[in-house]
Amino acid sequence: MNIRFGYDIKVSCEQPTPMICLMDVRPECSSNLVSPEQLITTPEIPTRTYIDMFGNVCRRFTAPAGDFSIWADGTIADSGKHDPIHLEAQEVPISDLPDDCLTYLMGSRYCETDKLNQTAWDLFEHATPGWSRVQAICDFVHEHLAFGYENARATRTALEAYEERIGVCRDYAHLAIALCRCMNIPARYVNGHLGDIGVPILDPMDFSAWMEVYLSGQWMTFDPRNNTPRIGRIKVAQGRDAADVPLINSFGPHTLKSFRVWTYDVTDLS
């Protein structure tokens, strides 16, 4: 399966404003690109990339004063299979975890493990360890939160999502991540493209958030927002939570003028 993906974002700045964007696909996904990601800025300006501490591609540039747009488009090969399910996957004792997993056990900006620890143990202490416990956490979060774009708030934390019982995909991910970490299961935040391949079209196209959990020696995908295996995830960035992977990090004020994202199957069109 070939999936076309991209975005077209326009902002307006009062003065030249340095920015860092995390919207290029992850380096480990680049080998699957059928056609390289094309990037066009209007007006045309130079950009350059670097790799951050989480292995994400970061694109830095200075947006000029006035209206500025950044457009990108690419095609990537995908297996066409749903997210894998590993019912036999087991939790890894903390003493046996790789060093680089330990950061994903700790609290972070949007995942307050200290404030949710007792809640997590009250809810999931007796759940079957491993895949079943993580799925129980996803089931709980999926049912506990009411989804709605009108509920979006950039500063909402996992605890606030738990208390308010509302949110968008990032809130579902943050709450599930925090609960996993409280149960001593490493979990990290993932941002990327996820189209409506194989499911009814319900929501406007957007970047999506889900999580990866470390079980049986590997990172496995879980999606508490949709809570069902999906086709065609395109991984863009990963980190402790959304604070590590902002789509646009602006070092100065800007106004978002328009935002458009696309992700769709082009296999039969190629």
MIDOLUM-958230 format. One record per residue (C-alpha): chain; x, y, z. Coordinates in steps of 0.2 Angstrom, whole numbers, plus 5000, padded with zeros to 4 digits. Layout:
N
@kette:A	X:X	Y:Y	Z:Z $
...
// end
This chain:
270
@kette:A	X:5000	Y:5000	Z:5000 $
@kette:A	X:5006	Y:5018	Z:4996 $
@kette:A	X:5000	Y:5032	Z:5007 $
@kette:A	X:5001	Y:5050	Z:5002 $
@kette:A	X:5003	Y:5062	Z:5016 $
@kette:A	X:5007	Y:5080	Z:5019 $
@kette:A	X:5002	Y:5097	Z:5026 $
@kette:A	X:4999	Y:5115	Z:5022 $
@kette:A	X:5001	Y:5127	Z:5036 $
@kette:A	X:5000	Y:5146	Z:5036 $
@kette:A	X:5005	Y:5158	Z:5050 $
@kette:A	X:5007	Y:5177	Z:5051 $
@kette:A	X:5021	Y:5185	Z:5061 $
@kette:A	X:5023	Y:5203	Z:5066 $
@kette:A	X:5042	Y:5202	Z:5064 $
@kette:A	X:5055	Y:5189	Z:5059 $
@kette:A	X:5052	Y:5174	Z:5070 $
@kette:A	X:5064	Y:5159	Z:5073 $
@kette:A	X:5054	Y:5143	Z:5073 $
@kette:A	X:5058	Y:5124	Z:5075 $
@kette:A	X:5045	Y:5112	Z:5067 $
@kette:A	X:5044	Y:5093	Z:5070 $
@kette:A	X:5034	Y:5087	Z:5055 $
@kette:A	X:5046	Y:5077	Z:5045 $
@kette:A	X:5044	Y:5058	Z:5046 $
@kette:A	X:5056	Y:5049	Z:5058 $
@kette:A	X:5073	Y:5044	Z:5051 $
@kette:A	X:5069	Y:5025	Z:5053 $
@kette:A	X:5053	Y:5028	Z:5042 $
@kette:A	X:5063	Y:5037	Z:5028 $
@kette:A	X:5068	Y:5021	Z:5019 $
@kette:A	X:5050	Y:5017	Z:5016 $
@kette:A	X:5047	Y:5034	Z:5006 $
@kette:A	X:5042	Y:5030	Z:4989 $
@kette:A	X:5044	Y:5048	Z:4984 $
@kette:A	X:5055	Y:5060	Z:4995 $
@kette:A	X:5045	Y:5073	Z:5006 $
@kette:A	X:5045	Y:5089	Z:4996 $
@kette:A	X:5044	Y:5105	Z:5006 $
@kette:A	X:5040	Y:5122	Z:4999 $
@kette:A	X:5039	Y:5138	Z:5009 $
@kette:A	X:5031	Y:5154	Z:5004 $
@kette:A	X:5040	Y:5166	Z:5003 $
@kette:A	X:5055	Y:5155	Z:4999 $
@kette:A	X:5067	Y:5154	Z:5014 $
@kette:A	X:5081	Y:5143	Z:5019 $
@kette:A	X:5078	Y:5129	Z:5031 $
@kette:A	X:5089	Y:5116	Z:5039 $
@kette:A	X:5087	Y:5100	Z:5049 $
@kette:A	X:5095	Y:5092	Z:5064 $
@kette:A	X:5091	Y:5077	Z:5075 $
@kette:A	X:5086	Y:5080	Z:5093 $
@kette:A	X:5089	Y:5069	Z:5109 $
@kette:A	X:5074	Y:5058	Z:5105 $
@kette:A	X:5079	Y:5055	Z:5087 $
@kette:A	X:5067	Y:5066	Z:5079 $
@kette:A	X:5070	Y:5077	Z:5063 $
@kette:A	X:5069	Y:5095	Z:5068 $
@kette:A	X:5068	Y:5108	Z:5055 $
@kette:A	X:5073	Y:5126	Z:5059 $
@kette:A	X:5071	Y:5142	Z:5050 $
@kette:A	X:5066	Y:5160	Z:5053 $
@kette:A	X:5049	Y:5165	Z:5047 $
@kette:A	X:5048	Y:5182	Z:5039 $
@kette:A	X:5036	Y:5196	Z:5045 $
@kette:A	X:5019	Y:5194	Z:5037 $
@kette:A	X:5010	Y:5179	Z:5030 $
@kette:A	X:5021	Y:5163	Z:5029 $
@kette:A	X:5016	Y:5146	Z:5024 $
@kette:A	X:5025	Y:5129	Z:5024 $
@kette:A	X:5019	Y:5115	Z:5013 $
@kette:A	X:5025	Y:5097	Z:5012 $
@kette:A	X:5020	Y:5082	Z:5003 $
@kette:A	X:5026	Y:5064	Z:5001 $
@kette:A	X:5022	Y:5046	Z:4998 $
@kette:A	X:5027	Y:5031	Z:5009 $
@kette:A	X:5025	Y:5013	Z:5007 $
@kette:A	X:5015	Y:5004	Z:5020 $
@kette:A	X:5011	Y:4985	Z:5024 $
@kette:A	X:4993	Y:4988	Z:5023 $
@kette:A	X:4991	Y:4978	Z:5039 $
@kette:A	X:4983	Y:4983	Z:5055 $
@kette:A	X:4993	Y:4988	Z:5071 $
@kette:A	X:5000	Y:4971	Z:5077 $
@kette:A	X:4992	Y:4963	Z:5093 $
@kette:A	X:5004	Y:4954	Z:5105 $
@kette:A	X:4993	Y:4946	Z:5118 $
@kette:A	X:5008	Y:4937	Z:5125 $
@kette:A	X:5019	Y:4952	Z:5128 $
@kette:A	X:5025	Y:4954	Z:5146 $
@kette:A	X:5031	Y:4968	Z:5157 $
@kette:A	X:5049	Y:4970	Z:5159 $
@kette:A	X:5056	Y:4971	Z:5177 $
@kette:A	X:5063	Y:4988	Z:5180 $
@kette:A	X:5080	Y:4981	Z:5184 $
@kette:A	X:5081	Y:4973	Z:5167 $
@kette:A	X:5075	Y:4988	Z:5157 $
@kette:A	X:5088	Y:4996	Z:5145 $
@kette:A	X:5094	Y:5013	Z:5151 $
@kette:A	X:5086	Y:5023	Z:5138 $
@kette:A	X:5069	Y:5016	Z:5143 $
@kette:A	X:5070	Y:5023	Z:5161 $
@kette:A	X:5066	Y:5041	Z:5156 $
@kette:A	X:5049	Y:5034	Z:5150 $
@kette:A	X:5045	Y:5028	Z:5167 $
@kette:A	X:5046	Y:5046	Z:5175 $
@kette:A	X:5034	Y:5060	Z:5177 $
@kette:A	X:5035	Y:5074	Z:5163 $
@kette:A	X:5027	Y:5090	Z:5159 $
@kette:A	X:5010	Y:5083	Z:5155 $
@kette:A	X:5011	Y:5066	Z:5163 $
@kette:A	X:5010	Y:5069	Z:5182 $
@kette:A	X:5014	Y:5051	Z:5189 $
@kette:A	X:5016	Y:5058	Z:5207 $
@kette:A	X:4998	Y:5064	Z:5207 $
@kette:A	X:4990	Y:5049	Z:5198 $
@kette:A	X:5000	Y:5035	Z:5206 $
@kette:A	X:4987	Y:5030	Z:5219 $
@kette:A	X:4973	Y:5031	Z:5206 $
@kette:A	X:4983	Y:5019	Z:5194 $
@kette:A	X:4986	Y:5006	Z:5207 $
@kette:A	X:4968	Y:5007	Z:5213 $
@kette:A	X:4962	Y:5004	Z:5196 $
@kette:A	X:4975	Y:4992	Z:5188 $
@kette:A	X:4984	Y:4983	Z:5202 $
@kette:A	X:4974	Y:4967	Z:5199 $
@kette:A	X:4974	Y:4968	Z:5180 $
@kette:A	X:4984	Y:4954	Z:5172 $
@kette:A	X:5002	Y:4960	Z:5169 $
@kette:A	X:5008	Y:4963	Z:5152 $
@kette:A	X:4998	Y:4967	Z:5136 $
@kette:A	X:4982	Y:4964	Z:5145 $
@kette:A	X:4986	Y:4977	Z:5158 $
@kette:A	X:4990	Y:4990	Z:5145 $
@kette:A	X:4975	Y:4986	Z:5136 $
@kette:A	X:4964	Y:4988	Z:5152 $
@kette:A	X:4972	Y:5006	Z:5154 $
@kette:A	X:4968	Y:5010	Z:5136 $
@kette:A	X:4950	Y:5003	Z:5138 $
@kette:A	X:4948	Y:5014	Z:5154 $
@kette:A	X:4955	Y:5030	Z:5146 $
@kette:A	X:4944	Y:5027	Z:5130 $
@kette:A	X:4928	Y:5026	Z:5141 $
@kette:A	X:4933	Y:5039	Z:5154 $
@kette:A	X:4936	Y:5054	Z:5142 $
@kette:A	X:4924	Y:5062	Z:5130 $
@kette:A	X:4932	Y:5067	Z:5113 $
@kette:A	X:4928	Y:5083	Z:5105 $
@kette:A	X:4939	Y:5096	Z:5096 $
@kette:A	X:4930	Y:5109	Z:5106 $
@kette:A	X:4938	Y:5102	Z:5121 $
@kette:A	X:4956	Y:5105	Z:5115 $
@kette:A	X:4967	Y:5115	Z:5127 $
@kette:A	X:4986	Y:5115	Z:5124 $
@kette:A	X:4990	Y:5116	Z:5143 $
@kette:A	X:4979	Y:5101	Z:5149 $
@kette:A	X:4988	Y:5088	Z:5158 $
@kette:A	X:4985	Y:5070	Z:5161 $
@kette:A	X:4978	Y:5073	Z:5179 $
@kette:A	X:4967	Y:5087	Z:5172 $
@kette:A	X:4960	Y:5076	Z:5158 $
@kette:A	X:4956	Y:5063	Z:5171 $
@kette:A	X:4947	Y:5075	Z:5182 $
@kette:A	X:4938	Y:5084	Z:5168 $
@kette:A	X:4934	Y:5068	Z:5158 $
@kette:A	X:4936	Y:5077	Z:5141 $
@kette:A	X:4950	Y:5079	Z:5128 $
@kette:A	X:4957	Y:5076	Z:5111 $
@kette:A	X:4969	Y:5063	Z:5105 $
@kette:A	X:4984	Y:5070	Z:5115 $
@kette:A	X:4974	Y:5070	Z:5131 $
@kette:A	X:4970	Y:5052	Z:5129 $
@kette:A	X:4988	Y:5048	Z:5125 $
@kette:A	X:4994	Y:5058	Z:5140 $
@kette:A	X:4983	Y:5050	Z:5153 $
@kette:A	X:4986	Y:5032	Z:5146 $
@kette:A	X:5005	Y:5036	Z:5147 $
@kette:A	X:5004	Y:5042	Z:5164 $
@kette:A	X:4994	Y:5027	Z:5171 $
@kette:A	X:5006	Y:5015	Z:5162 $
@kette:A	X:5021	Y:5024	Z:5170 $
@kette:A	X:5013	Y:5023	Z:5187 $
@kette:A	X:5012	Y:5004	Z:5185 $
@kette:A	X:5031	Y:5004	Z:5181 $
@kette:A	X:5028	Y:5001	Z:5162 $
@kette:A	X:5038	Y:5013	Z:5151 $
@kette:A	X:5027	Y:5023	Z:5139 $
@kette:A	X:5031	Y:5037	Z:5127 $
@kette:A	X:5021	Y:5049	Z:5117 $
@kette:A	X:5020	Y:5048	Z:5098 $
@kette:A	X:5014	Y:5061	Z:5085 $
@kette:A	X:5011	Y:5057	Z:5067 $
@kette:A	X:4999	Y:5055	Z:5052 $
@kette:A	X:4984	Y:5043	Z:5054 $
@kette:A	X:4971	Y:5043	Z:5040 $
@kette:A	X:4954	Y:5035	Z:5039 $
@kette:A	X:4960	Y:5020	Z:5029 $
@kette:A	X:4949	Y:5005	Z:5033 $
@kette:A	X:4937	Y:5015	Z:5044 $
@kette:A	X:4923	Y:5027	Z:5042 $
@kette:A	X:4928	Y:5045	Z:5039 $
@kette:A	X:4923	Y:5053	Z:5056 $
@kette:A	X:4935	Y:5068	Z:5059 $
@kette:A	X:4944	Y:5081	Z:5049 $
@kette:A	X:4962	Y:5076	Z:5044 $
@kette:A	X:4974	Y:5081	Z:5057 $
@kette:A	X:4990	Y:5075	Z:5065 $
@kette:A	X:4987	Y:5062	Z:5078 $
@kette:A	X:4994	Y:5056	Z:5094 $
@kette:A	X:4996	Y:5039	Z:5101 $
@kette:A	X:5008	Y:5030	Z:5112 $
@kette:A	X:5021	Y:5016	Z:5112 $
@kette:A	X:5024	Y:5005	Z:5127 $
@kette:A	X:5039	Y:4994	Z:5131 $
@kette:A	X:5034	Y:4976	Z:5133 $
@kette:A	X:5044	Y:4960	Z:5130 $
@kette:A	X:5059	Y:4970	Z:5124 $
@kette:A	X:5051	Y:4980	Z:5111 $
@kette:A	X:5041	Y:4996	Z:5109 $
@kette:A	X:5022	Y:4992	Z:5104 $
@kette:A	X:5009	Y:5003	Z:5098 $
@kette:A	X:4993	Y:5007	Z:5108 $
@kette:A	X:4980	Y:5020	Z:5104 $
@kette:A	X:4968	Y:5025	Z:5118 $
@kette:A	X:4959	Y:5037	Z:5107 $
@kette:A	X:4953	Y:5025	Z:5094 $
@kette:A	X:4956	Y:5010	Z:5104 $
@kette:A	X:4956	Y:4998	Z:5089 $
@kette:A	X:4970	Y:4992	Z:5077 $
@kette:A	X:4972	Y:5004	Z:5063 $
@kette:A	X:4981	Y:5004	Z:5046 $
@kette:A	X:4994	Y:5016	Z:5040 $
@kette:A	X:5002	Y:5025	Z:5054 $
@kette:A	X:5016	Y:5037	Z:5049 $
@kette:A	X:5027	Y:5041	Z:5063 $
@kette:A	X:5034	Y:5059	Z:5064 $
@kette:A	X:5040	Y:5062	Z:5082 $
@kette:A	X:5042	Y:5054	Z:5099 $
@kette:A	X:5046	Y:5060	Z:5116 $
@kette:A	X:5041	Y:5060	Z:5134 $
@kette:A	X:5025	Y:5070	Z:5130 $
@kette:A	X:5018	Y:5083	Z:5119 $
@kette:A	X:5030	Y:5096	Z:5126 $
@kette:A	X:5045	Y:5087	Z:5117 $
@kette:A	X:5036	Y:5086	Z:5100 $
@kette:A	X:5027	Y:5102	Z:5096 $
@kette:A	X:5023	Y:5104	Z:5078 $
@kette:A	X:5029	Y:5122	Z:5078 $
@kette:A	X:5040	Y:5129	Z:5092 $
@kette:A	X:5039	Y:5148	Z:5089 $
@kette:A	X:5052	Y:5159	Z:5098 $
@kette:A	X:5040	Y:5174	Z:5097 $
@kette:A	X:5022	Y:5177	Z:5094 $
@kette:A	X:5013	Y:5171	Z:5078 $
@kette:A	X:4995	Y:5169	Z:5072 $
@kette:A	X:4989	Y:5153	Z:5064 $
@kette:A	X:4980	Y:5158	Z:5048 $
@kette:A	X:4976	Y:5140	Z:5041 $
@kette:A	X:4980	Y:5122	Z:5044 $
@kette:A	X:4977	Y:5108	Z:5032 $
@kette:A	X:4983	Y:5090	Z:5033 $
@kette:A	X:4980	Y:5075	Z:5021 $
@kette:A	X:4983	Y:5056	Z:5022 $
@kette:A	X:4976	Y:5044	Z:5010 $
@kette:A	X:4979	Y:5028	Z:5001 $
@kette:A	X:4985	Y:5031	Z:4983 $
@kette:A	X:4989	Y:5012	Z:4979 $
@kette:A	X:4976	Y:5011	Z:4966 $
@kette:A	X:4981	Y:5028	Z:4959 $
@kette:A	X:4999	Y:5024	Z:4956 $
// end
